[in-house]
Amino acid sequence: MASARGGAQHPRSTNRRGDGDAILDPYRGLSLLAAAALLLSSPVRAEKWEVMPTLGMVETYSDNISLAQDSLKRSDWVTQVIPSISVRTTGPRFRFDATYAPEILYYAETRIDNNVLQRGNAIVNAELSERLFFIEAGGRVDQYNVSLQGPLTANNVNLTGNRATAATSFISPYVQYDFGSAFRGEARFTYSKWRSDDPLVLANNDANRVNLRLLSGPAFKALTWNVQYRREAIDYETGQETLTDVFTADVRRLLTSTVALLGQAGYEKYDSGFPGAADEGARWSAGFEWSPTPRTRLVTTAGKRFFGDTYGLDFTHRTRITTWRASYGEDVTTARAQFFLPGSGNTASALDPLFVAQFPDPVARQRAVEQFIAQRGFPPVLNAPVNFFTDQMFLTKSALATAAIMGVQHTVIANAFADHRRLLFAGAVQVGTGDFALSNAIRQTGASLAWNWRLTARNAWNLGAAFTRREYLDTHQVDDLVVYRMGFTRQFQPKISGSISYRRQNNDSTQIGANYTENAGIATLRVEF
């Protein structure tokens, strides 16, 4: 069944994590684009440039380097050298933020697996003509898990054969114009690319997207409105082309200074490029918004779309030492689109609200959060659903809850998620279906907890646990992955820190041969210059 529909039933036999030219072309293009943006914005002086080089060294011992079943596991020592440089600037009409941090890996036992992995991201925004013409561009290159069927890992040390290097890049010029105080118009065009060194399931692709928007201006107070149209065409190297057309009109009516009614109506159409694999229909929703204080906001909606009833929720609350967030949404999307979105399990995004009062400038706050995470030994990402590779459209229903508490000695971050993905056109003949070849509906649920105890001004203790369940609803296959971490971090000098930690992973699956355990010890050293 899997081979007939393009799915991957078993882990890959080799790690496809290379950094070939096909992967880096979009990233090189982004560098050229950033340089061009700098030249175009030369008449506009940025406030300041901030350059921060760092060097990280990590030594890992794993008793199951490939996350294989116990009868096949083997141990190895791995050395990682991670040089990094971050460049940032923020001005009234120009912003640039880029980080390049390649990973150099050396294996003591399996030297054939020695590798250099490209990792980095960049974003540039420029106002080329005052209050009229703008340009935004960005890109990212990183390593990702390809399939839920293979061993899953959040690092590049484990040789699972189930990770691939993928690069995204985009350029988006747009025009904004204010028609007096009555309304504002915006027209945006976006060209984006997605490339990977494992294009068997999710083929390399390009996309063109047009966004048109008309929204109310300052003259509208109690009643505001927003009309949008979006059309996107994705061209895959396999010859497949998917089309998305969405038109929506939104209205917001203030009842009091803190309560507003919300309404939306529109029409949407999706075409996956296969015969009989298209659907369309009207959409509507209604709800309310409650903002009792600048630190608290609740939005909830309910409505109807072509696939059935639909609901939405967005809640945020912040105090001096805590931040709370809960959200729920339903939408038709693709794995490709998810790669262009910020990660839902990002540790920095969970901590960012706690630094707003102390660091109102976004660039300074970003650096402060990153330093806090590195010095305290927090994992860079929290537990989150895996965006497995597939070139098919699917309906996703996602819920996420995050809480963070930062005291003088203790900092705790907790999150929980539920992600349900259903193949949109299950009856069509398709290739590149990926994990949907096993089941048209896949559910991922999980939770994680990270606790940091600041023992002294220089020493900190970390403890963390994460649980993820993956369910294939059509075949009743269930996989449970539990990860435990604990470690000790020390700040030797203001710019030198180190840590030692222990990690244990255990995967329990109803699939024969998919169980595995790992014990790993990790020592790190980080130097800022």
Secondary structure, 3 states (H helix, E strand, C coil): CHHHHCCCCCCCCCCECCCCHHHHHHHHHHHHHHHHHHHHCCCCCCCCEEEEEEEEEEEEEECCCCCCCHHHCCCEEEEEEEEEEEEEEECCCEEEEEEECCEEEEECCCHHHCEEECCEEEEEEEEEECCCEEEEEEEEEEEEECCCCCCCCCCCCCCCCCEEEEEEEEEEEEEEEEECCCEEEEEEEEEEEEEECCCCCCCCEEEEEEEEEEEECCCCCCEEEEEEEEEEEEEECCCCEEEEEEEEEEEEEECCCCEEEEEEEEEEEEECCCCCCEEEEEEEEEEEEEEEECCEEEEEEEEEECCEEEEEEEEEEECCCEEEEEEEEEEEECHHHHHCCCCCCEHHHHHHHHHCCCCCCHHHHHHHHHHHHHHHCCCCECCCCCCCCCCCCEEEEEEEEEEEEECCCEEEEEEEEEEEEEECCCCCCCCCCHHHHCCCEEEEEEEEEEEEEECCCCEEEEEEEEEEEEEECCCCEEEEEEEEEEEEEEEEECCEEEEEEEEEEEEEECCCCCCEEEEEEEEEEEEEC
